[in-house]
Amino acid sequence: MIRAAGVAEVKDTDFETEVLGSELPVLVEFTADWCPPCRQMGPVLTALAAEEGERLKVVQLDVDTNPLTTNAYRVLSMPTFMVFRGGEPVRSMVGARPKRRLLEELADVL
């Protein structure tokens, strides 16, 4: 998986600990190597993690190697972004978007 700098990768095995058990809200990008829009989001996620790291945890999950989590949340399109707070998904967005728009969509969950 092509990881965004400063963004952790989560897997089926640690999703519960890293995402559902997080003190901070977590933005999960469900991504895949074969997805060009996912690659475009790399710099956006890197910047978001750097700027909002105190308020928001940003992680990536490779859908090809983590089918349990992908199927559990019925993720069908890449990239899908899900925000988890208190162990529950509170927002879902599909498709690449510029950082400004992503921040606007996250404003009420931060």
Secondary structure as UniProt FT lines:
FT   TURN            5..6
FT   STRAND          8..10
FT   TURN            12..14
FT   HELIX           16..20
FT   STRAND          26..31
FT   TURN            33..34
FT   HELIX           36..40
FT   HELIX           42..52
FT   TURN            53..55
FT   STRAND          57..62
FT   TURN            63..65
FT   HELIX           67..72
FT   TURN            73..74
FT   STRAND          80..85
FT   TURN            86..87
FT   STRAND          88..94
FT   HELIX           99..106
FT   TURN            107..109
//
